[in-house]
Amino acid sequence: MTLSPVAAVRARDLVRRFAGLPVLVVGDVMLDRFIVGRVTRISPEAPVPIVRFESEHVRLGGAANVAHNIAALGGRASLVGIVGADAAAAQLREQLAAAGVSADGLVEDGTRPTTEKVRVVTERNQQVARIDYERDADAGGDIERAIVAQITRLAREAKALLVSDYLKGAITRAVIEALLGGANDRSAKASAERTPLIVDPKIPHLAFYAGATLVTPNHHEAEIATHLRVQSDEDARQAARDFRMRAQCDAVLITRGEHGMWLSEQSAEGSIPAIAREVSDVTGAGDTVVATLALALAAGATLAEAATLANHAAGIVVGKFGPATLTAAELAASF
């Protein structure tokens, strides 16, 4: 069963509402560094390619890329996460400032490096190697309390709350509980409804997400969580229902790559066909999906409408290299 498409007029109206919407992103912030070069021969020292350096650039990754996507789409992103006391943290803050994302919610932990992924790629965007700088132990003690304090400070103004969990330490049970408390805090909100909480999950933390509005596993994560193979729409339907029950969340959106998405919620379920025209790089596409979902729900979209907008957004960014973003104009034009 395929979900009904969103009318172009309705889609563009929702995208117009993105402007200025405040969204709080909590999760594992990263810096993505790309070293680009040309490969013309194999090393005589070992069976590995020799990469002749041509250029180097950095981009925001993980939860920082989610926040960047929100800002690029016209929203107002606040970001809470952990950084080290190092040069990568300074560079990450500079990148956030350039992207128009507030870094005031970042918590510094001098015992760990800022998570940084260094990719060596060829001029044809083929990855040769990746080096990860990280310490993925869960935050605890003063660091965890500082994260919770930042959430308490920033959640009241947010129209949507978003968890970007990469298992790098920022997301703990106490952090999710603080977000759920913020979602249900109506004291500073005009609406009587709770603030939507969207989670880009990791399966070891599945029990943490109970009470979330929407959880967005990819099909591999859905298979691991449910012990089901997801090879067809019927498989996706059953896996999404099982996942929703196991995670105890309101709705599940399984992202299935070239097979699109499957949404499961109380009032609607069905597939959303992929619209990617040409795939260049899928890195960070999930970040774009959850950023668009958060803004769409904050703008008043139904879950089915939000998922359709997110599907269009993903189809655009996979045609770009690295952790990419898109503008509201690009998203509106895709309808």
Secondary structure, DSSP 8 states (H G I E B T S, - for coil): -B-----HHHHHHHHHTTTT-EEEEEE-EEEEEEEEEEEEEE-SSSSSEEEEEEEEEEEEEEHHHHHHHHHHTT-EEEEEEEE-SSHHHHHHHHHHHHHT-EEEEEEE-TTS---EEEEEEETTS-EEEEEEE-------HHHHHHHHHHHHHHGGG-SEEEEE--SSSS--HHHHHHHHHHHT--TT-SSSS---EEEE--GGGGGGGTT-SEE--BHHHHHHHHT----SHHHHHHHHHHHHHHHT-SEEEEE-GGG-EEEE-SS-EEEE----SS-S--TTHHHHHHHHHHHHHHTT--HHHHHHHHHHHHHHHTTSSSS----HHHHHHT-
